[in-house]
Amino acid sequence: MAGHSKWANIQHRKGRQDAKRGKLWTKIIREITVAARAGGADPDTNPRLRLAWDKATAANMPKDNVQRAIARGAGGADGANYDEIRYEGYGIGGAAVVVDCMTDNRTRTVAEVRHAFAKNGGNLGQEGSVAFLFKHCGQFIFAPGTSEDKVMEIALDAGADDVLTDDEGVIEVVCPVPAFAVVRDAFAAAALQPEMADIVMKPETEIELSGEDAVRMQKLLDALEGLDDVQDVYHNASMDEQG
């Protein structure tokens, strides 16, 4: 990977998320609320809610917080009226960036996203400008040292599309969105615990950034992720590990 460590980047991202746990909880609560509004209050029949619940558990969120968010969403009470919006743009070196938001004020959100891009060397694009460079899919990441044969057997039997292993031994499993819950449950039944499991926008190709360009790109990503209305930021930049 030309010196670009996927595992280091994964761990660094997890560290940044842990450092912003309060904000992470806010994002998860918003996701739970919208998921319950869209698909009902039962996580057994609402895969999106089940995924959000799993994120809440991983983030050590109190169960009462989760239940209140579900009740708000399922009951359509105050606080449930979020719009889901996707913005697309360009970062350093022409890297593609997709920003998924949930907001109760579209005017505020687009202004904040545009400002974050402009202030940090990127620019907001038109709808459809970069999304085609990504694949909407389920993604599981396993730590180096995990049995590749075992992961592959379980994954492919459960309906995954692909199992990829890099030079560091990081194993990535990619599956169709509708198969995500089945694959996740198959891993759990086999006592295989991924470091990350989510439905993502996975870049089809990557742009390598290093040195100052990598620093500037990370600054842009941090600015976008720091916005209150932003849920997720996806990009196709492969960067040197940043401090």
KAUR-V673832 format. One record per helix or strand of 2 or more residues. SS is the DSSP state (2 for helix, 1 for strand). FROM is the first residue (numbers start at 1). LEN is the number of residues. If there is no record, write none. Layout:
SS/FROM/LEN  SS/FROM/LEN
This chain:
2/6/14  2/21/19  2/47/12  2/63/13  1/83/8  2/92/3  1/96/8  2/106/14  1/123/2  2/131/3  1/134/9  2/148/11  1/160/6  1/171/5  2/177/13  1/196/8  1/207/3  2/211/15  1/230/6  1/237/3
